[in-house]
Amino acid sequence: AEAARTGAAPDLSRLAEAVTLAGEFAPARALTVDVLPYDNAGAGDVDALALPIATGVAYLRALAEAGVSPAAAFEQIMFRVPANADQFMTIARLRALRRLWHRVGEVLEVPAEHRAAHQQAVTSWRMISRDDPYVNLLRGTIATFAAAVGGAESIVTLPFDTAHGLPNTFSRRMARNTQLLAAEESNVGRVADPAGGSWYVESLTDALADAAWSVLQTVEAAGGLSAAISSGSVAEAIARVRDARDADIATRKAPITGVSEFPNLGEPAFDDSRRGGEGYRYGHAFEDLRDRSDAHLEATGSRPTVLLAGLGPQAETTPRVTFIANLLAAGGIEARNPGVTEAGQYAGARGDDQIAVLCGADKRYASEGPTAVAALRDAGISTVYVAGAEKGFPADATDRPDGFLGLGIDAVDALSTLLDQLGVK
C-alpha cells in the first residue's frame, strides 16, 4: 500500500518479525493487505481484486525467504477491502477474493483449513458525496449489507458526513447503528454465503475471478507487483478505468443521486466550516460546479439562473422542463419557469435573462421551433438552447439555437460552459 501511495520500493524485510510477534497473540494477524489505496485512486473491480492477491503473493514470497512456511503465513494475512453501493458487484468481489486466495494456497500446498481469506470490509470513500450528504446513509447501508452477504469477517461503515471532514457525534452513531441493525435485527451475518447458488452472483463471481487471475498472471510475469507499480503499469490501468468511469458520470450514464440526479439547490448548508472532500470521489466534478454557484450566491445574493421557455401545452413541456431543471441544478444553476409559451411570442423574459432553454416536443419543434427561437432572441435573450437532440430540430431552419441539451451530453462540460456564459467565476 505504501509503495502504491508513494511509488517507493516496499520494505518487506520486517514481515517475518511481525509474524513471529503476532504469533504470541493469536488470533491476531500481523499483516494487512490494504486495497483501499487502489480503491481511493479509482481502481476497477478487477484490479481491486487482482492487486491484493498480487500483494499477498509478494508477502508470501518474502516470508518464505525468511523461513516462514506458507501455511503459517496464510494465518497471519488479512485483507482490507472496499464495499460500495454496487451491491452485487461487492458481493461477487468478496466471494471471488476468497476463491482466488484459496487457489493460491492450493498451488502452494497449504492445508485447506489454512487457506481462508480473512476480509475486513470498509465502505468506499469514493462513493461518498459532499452535496446532499444524507443520501450517503443509503449508500452506506447498501455497502454494509453487501459486505456481510459477501462474507466479510468485519465491517467498517464510514459516517455519512465523512466528505465534510471529521464526522460529528450523530453521523458516527448512525454509522454504528447501520452495522448493529444489520447484525442484530436483520441477522445478515448469521447465514453462510447467502448469495451462494444464485446464478447471477455465481456467474459474476466466476467472471471477476477469471479476469483477476489473468491480471495476476500478467503482473507476476512482469516481475511481481512491486515491479508493476514501479513501471507505472498499475497506475496506467487504474487511470484508464477511472477516466472511463468519469466519462460515464459526466454524461450521467452513471447517475449520482443528490449530485448529478435530483440535486437539491435549496438544501441547508451542511456545516461549511468542516468542509473536506479531498481526494478522488465520484461526484467531484459536479461538486466543483456547485462550488462556483455557491461562491456566486455568496457574492451576489442569488444563484445563476436560466429561463425555461415551454413550447406548447404543459402535458408536452413537462418531461423536458423537468429534465432541464434537474440538469441545471446539478451545476448549481436555478431554472426559472414562468409558464407555457406559444411560438411567436414570449412575455416571460426579464431584463436580466441571458440564457433560455426552449422545452417542448420534437413534433412541435418541427413546426414552431425556429419561430420560438427568433421570438426569444427578439425578447432580449442572447443565448438560446433547445432541450433535446439536434435531430429533433429542423435542419434547414434559418433561426437556429446556440446548442442542444439532451440525453447523453457531457453534462459537466455543458454546465461549465453555461456558468461561463452567465459570468460565474
C-alpha positions in Angstrom: 0.0 0.0 0.0 2.8 2.4 0.8 4.5 1.7 -2.5 1.2 2.4 -4.3 0.8 5.7 -2.5 4.4 7.0 -2.8 6.0 5.0 -5.6 8.8 4.0 -3.3 10.1 0.4 -3.2 8.3 -1.5 -0.4 10.3 -2.7 2.6 9.3 -6.3 3.3 12.3 -7.1 5.5 10.4 -6.9 8.8 7.4 -9.1 7.8 8.8 -12.2 9.4 9.5 -10.3 12.6 5.9 -9.1 12.7 4.6 -12.6 12.0 6.7 -14.0 14.9 5.4 -11.3 17.3 1.8 -11.8 16.3 2.1 -15.5 16.8 2.3 -14.8 20.6 -1.1 -13.0 20.5 -3.3 -15.4 18.5 -5.7 -15.0 16.8 -4.2 -11.6 16.0 -3.0 -11.2 12.4 0.3 -9.4 11.7 -0.2 -8.4 8.1 -2.9 -6.5 6.3 -3.2 -6.3 2.5 -4.8 -2.9 2.1 -6.9 -2.5 -1.0 -8.2 0.9 -0.1 -5.4 3.0 -1.7 -6.2 1.4 -5.0 -9.9 1.9 -4.5 -9.4 5.5 -3.4 -7.4 6.1 -6.6 -10.3 4.8 -8.7 -9.4 1.2 -9.5 -12.0 -1.0 -11.1 -13.4 -4.2 -9.6 -11.0 -6.5 -11.4 -7.9 -4.5 -10.4 -9.3 -4.2 -6.8 -9.3 -8.0 -6.8 -6.1 -8.8 -8.7 -3.8 -6.3 -6.9 -4.4 -7.5 -3.4 -3.8 -11.1 -4.4 -0.6 -10.0 -6.1 0.3 -8.2 -2.8 -0.5 -11.3 -0.8 1.8 -13.3 -3.1 4.6 -10.8 -2.6 4.2 -11.1 1.1 4.2 -14.9 0.9 7.4 -14.8 -1.2 9.2 -12.5 1.2 8.1 -14.6 4.2 9.2 -17.8 2.5 12.7 -16.3 2.0 12.7 -15.5 5.8 11.9 -19.1 6.6 8.1 -18.7 7.3 6.1 -21.6 5.9 3.2 -20.8 3.5 0.7 -22.3 6.0 2.0 -20.1 8.8 2.0 -17.0 6.6 -1.6 -17.6 5.5 -2.7 -17.5 9.1 -1.1 -14.0 9.5 -2.5 -12.3 6.4 -5.8 -10.4 6.2 -7.4 -8.2 3.5 -8.9 -4.8 3.9 -11.3 -4.4 1.0 -13.8 -1.7 -0.2 -17.5 -2.2 -0.2 -19.7 0.1 -2.3 -23.3 0.7 -3.3 -22.9 -1.6 -6.3 -24.4 -4.4 -4.2 -24.0 -7.4 -6.4 -20.5 -6.4 -7.6 -19.4 -6.0 -4.0 -20.8 -9.4 -3.0 -19.2 -11.1 -6.0 -15.8 -9.4 -5.5 -15.5 -10.5 -1.8 -16.5 -14.1 -2.8 -14.0 -14.1 -5.7 -11.2 -12.9 -3.5 -11.7 -15.9 -1.2 -11.7 -18.2 -4.2 -8.5 -16.7 -5.6 -6.7 -16.7 -2.3 -7.8 -20.4 -1.8 -6.3 -21.1 -5.2 -3.0 -19.5 -4.2 -2.9 -21.7 -1.1 -3.7 -24.7 -3.2 -0.8 -24.0 -5.6 1.5 -23.7 -2.5 0.1 -26.9 -1.0 -1.2 -25.0 2.1 -3.6 -27.3 4.0 -7.2 -26.5 3.1 -8.1 -25.4 6.7 -5.5 -22.6 6.5 -6.5 -21.1 3.1 -9.2 -18.8 4.3 -9.1 -15.1 3.3 -10.0 -13.0 6.3 -11.6 -9.8 5.0 -12.3 -6.5 6.7 -14.7 -4.5 4.5 -14.7 -0.7 4.6 -17.4 1.3 2.9 -15.8 3.0 -0.1 -14.7 6.6 0.4 -15.0 7.5 -3.3 -18.8 6.8 -3.4 -19.5 9.4 -0.6 -21.0 12.7 -1.8 -20.4 16.0 -0.2 -23.6 17.5 -1.5 -26.8 16.1 -0.1 -24.8 14.0 2.3 -27.7 12.3 3.8 -28.0 10.1 0.7 -24.7 8.6 1.9 -26.8 6.8 4.6 -28.4 4.8 1.8 -25.1 4.1 0.1 -23.5 3.0 3.4 -26.4 0.7 4.2 -26.2 -1.0 0.8 -22.5 -1.4 1.1 -22.7 -2.7 4.6 -25.3 -5.3 3.6 -23.3 -6.3 0.5 -20.2 -6.8 2.6 -22.0 -9.0 5.0 -23.6 -11.1 2.3 -20.2 -11.3 0.6 -18.8 -12.9 3.7 -16.6 -10.2 5.3 -15.5 -11.1 8.8 -15.7 -7.5 9.9 -17.1 -4.3 8.5 -16.4 -0.6 9.0 -19.1 1.8 7.9 -17.9 5.3 7.2 -20.1 8.1 8.6 -22.3 9.8 6.0 -20.6 13.2 6.5 -17.1 12.0 6.0 -16.6 14.2 3.0 -17.1 17.2 5.3 -14.1 16.4 7.5 -14.1 14.9 11.0 -17.5 13.2 11.5 -19.8 14.5 14.2 -21.5 12.6 17.0 -24.7 12.0 15.1 -23.1 10.7 12.0 -20.8 8.3 14.0 -23.8 7.0 15.8 -25.7 6.4 12.6 -22.7 4.5 11.1 -22.5 2.3 14.2 -26.3 1.7 14.1 -26.2 0.7 10.5 -23.9 -2.2 11.4 -25.9 -3.1 14.6 -29.2 -3.2 12.8 -27.8 -5.4 10.1 -26.1 -7.7 12.6 -28.6 -7.8 15.5 -32.0 -7.2 13.9 -31.5 -8.4 10.3 -29.1 -11.2 11.3 -27.5 -10.8 7.9 -24.2 -12.3 9.2 -25.7 -15.5 10.5 -26.1 -17.2 7.2 -23.1 -18.8 5.5 -22.7 -17.4 1.9 -26.4 -16.4 1.4 -25.7 -15.5 -2.2 -24.4 -18.9 -3.0 -26.4 -20.7 -5.6 -27.7 -17.5 -7.2 -27.0 -17.9 -10.9 -26.3 -14.1 -11.3 -24.0 -13.9 -8.3 -22.2 -17.1 -9.2 -21.6 -16.1 -12.8 -20.5 -12.6 -11.7 -18.1 -14.2 -9.2 -16.7 -16.5 -11.9 -16.2 -13.6 -14.4 -14.4 -11.5 -11.8 -12.2 -14.3 -10.6 -11.2 -15.3 -14.2 -10.4 -11.7 -15.2 -8.5 -11.0 -12.0 -6.5 -14.2 -12.3 -5.5 -13.2 -15.8 -4.3 -9.8 -14.5 -2.4 -11.5 -11.6 -0.6 -13.7 -14.2 0.4 -10.6 -16.1 1.7 -8.9 -13.0 3.7 -11.9 -12.0 5.1 -12.3 -15.5 6.3 -8.7 -15.3 8.2 -9.4 -12.1 5.6 -9.1 -9.4 3.5 -6.2 -8.0 6.4 -4.0 -6.9 7.9 -4.1 -10.4 4.4 -3.4 -11.9 4.0 -0.3 -9.6 7.5 1.0 -10.4 6.9 0.6 -14.1 3.7 2.7 -13.9 1.6 -0.1 -15.4 -0.6 -0.3 -12.3 -1.2 3.5 -12.3 -2.0 3.4 -16.0 -4.5 0.6 -15.6 -6.3 2.4 -12.8 -6.3 5.7 -14.8 -7.9 4.0 -17.7 -10.8 2.7 -15.6 -11.1 5.9 -13.7 -11.3 8.0 -16.9 -13.9 5.8 -18.4 -16.0 5.9 -15.2 -15.6 9.7 -15.0 -16.9 9.9 -18.6 -20.0 7.8 -17.6 -20.5 10.1 -14.6 -20.1 13.3 -16.7 -22.7 12.1 -19.2 -24.9 10.9 -16.3 -24.9 7.3 -17.7 -23.7 6.5 -14.2 -26.0 8.8 -12.1 -25.2 10.0 -8.6 -28.3 10.7 -6.6 -28.3 14.1 -5.0 -25.4 15.3 -7.1 -25.9 14.7 -10.8 -29.5 13.5 -10.4 -32.2 15.0 -8.2 -29.9 17.7 -6.7 -31.4 20.0 -4.1 -30.2 23.5 -4.5 -32.4 24.5 -1.6 -30.7 22.2 0.9 -29.4 24.0 4.0 -25.6 24.4 4.2 -24.1 21.4 5.9 -21.6 22.9 8.4 -19.3 24.5 5.8 -16.7 25.0 8.5 -16.0 21.3 8.3 -15.9 21.0 4.5 -13.3 18.5 3.4 -13.7 16.1 0.5 -10.1 15.9 -0.6 -9.2 13.1 -2.9 -11.0 11.3 -5.7 -14.7 10.8 -5.3 -17.4 10.1 -8.0 -19.1 13.5 -7.7 -16.1 15.8 -7.6 -16.7 17.3 -11.0 -20.3 18.3 -10.2 -19.3 19.5 -6.8 -16.7 21.8 -8.3 -19.6 23.3 -10.4 -21.7 23.7 -7.3 -18.8 25.5 -5.6 -18.8 28.0 -8.3 -22.5 28.6 -7.9 -22.2 28.8 -4.1 -19.5 31.4 -4.4 -21.7 33.4 -6.8 -24.6 33.1 -4.4 -22.5 34.4 -1.6 -21.1 37.3 -3.7 -24.4 38.4 -5.3 -27.2 37.1 -3.1 -28.6 34.8 -5.8 -27.7 31.8 -7.8 -27.1 31.9 -11.6 -30.4 31.5 -13.4 -31.5 30.2 -16.8 -35.0 30.8 -18.2 -37.1 27.8 -19.2 -39.3 28.6 -22.3 -42.0 26.0 -22.6 -43.3 25.5 -26.1 -46.7 24.0 -26.2 -49.2 22.8 -23.6 -47.9 21.7 -20.2 -48.5 18.0 -21.0 -45.9 18.3 -23.8 -43.4 20.5 -22.0 -43.3 18.9 -18.5 -40.9 16.0 -19.4 -38.2 18.2 -20.9 -38.8 21.1 -18.4 -38.2 18.6 -15.6 -35.2 17.1 -17.4 -33.6 20.5 -17.9 -34.3 21.8 -14.4 -32.6 18.7 -13.0 -29.7 19.1 -15.3 -29.2 22.8 -14.4 -29.4 22.1 -10.7 -26.6 19.6 -11.0 -24.4 22.6 -11.9 -25.8 24.9 -9.2 -28.0 26.8 -11.8 -31.6 27.7 -10.9 -34.3 27.2 -13.5 -36.9 29.9 -13.8 -40.1 28.6 -15.4 -42.7 31.4 -15.9 -45.1 29.1 -17.7 -46.1 27.9 -21.2 -45.0 29.8 -24.3 -46.6 30.0 -27.7 -44.4 30.3 -30.8 -44.1 33.8 -32.0 -44.4 35.5 -28.6 -42.7 35.4 -25.3 -43.8 37.6 -22.4 -41.8 35.8 -19.6 -38.4 37.2 -20.4 -36.9 39.7 -17.9 -34.3 42.2 -18.5 -31.7 40.1 -16.7 -32.4 36.9 -18.5 -29.3 36.0 -20.5 -29.9 32.3 -21.4 -33.1 30.4 -22.2 -33.8 26.8 -22.9 -36.7 26.0 -25.2 -38.6 23.0 -23.9 -41.1 21.1 -26.0 -41.8 18.0 -28.0 -39.9 17.2 -31.2 -43.1 17.4 -33.3 -43.7 21.0 -32.1 -40.0 21.9 -32.7 -40.5 20.9 -36.3 -43.4 23.3 -36.8 -42.8 26.1 -34.3 -39.2 25.7 -33.1 -37.5 28.3 -35.3 -40.2 30.9 -34.7 -39.9 30.4 -30.9 -36.1 30.7 -31.1 -36.5 34.0 -33.0 -39.1 35.2 -30.5 -36.8 34.6 -27.6 -34.0 36.5 -29.2 -36.4 39.3 -30.0 -37.3 39.3 -26.3 -33.6 40.1 -25.5 -32.3 36.6 -24.8 -28.7 36.5 -26.0 -28.2 32.7 -25.9 -30.9 30.1 -26.7 -30.6 26.4 -26.2 -33.1 23.6 -27.1 -33.9 20.7 -24.8 -33.4 17.5 -26.8 -31.3 16.2 -29.6 -30.3 18.2 -32.6 -32.1 15.8 -34.9 -35.4 16.9 -33.5 -35.0 20.5 -34.8 -35.5 21.5 -38.5 -32.1 21.2 -40.2 -32.9 23.9 -42.7 -34.2 26.5 -40.3 -32.7 30.0 -40.5 -33.3 30.7 -36.8 -31.4 28.0 -35.1 -30.5 27.7 -31.3 -27.0 28.1 -30.0 -26.9 24.5 -28.7 -28.8 21.4 -27.7 -29.1 19.9 -24.2 -30.3 16.3 -24.4 -29.6 12.8 -23.1 -26.0 11.6 -23.4 -24.3 15.0 -23.5 -21.3 15.7 -21.3 -23.2 17.4 -18.5 -20.1 18.6 -16.7 -18.8 20.3 -19.9 -22.2 21.8 -20.8 -22.8 23.1 -17.3 -19.4 24.6 -17.1 -20.0 26.4 -20.4 -23.3 27.7 -19.1 -21.7 29.0 -15.9 -19.0 30.7 -18.1 -21.7 32.3 -20.3 -23.6 33.5 -17.2 -20.4 35.2 -15.9 -19.9 32.9 -13.0 -16.2 32.7 -12.0 
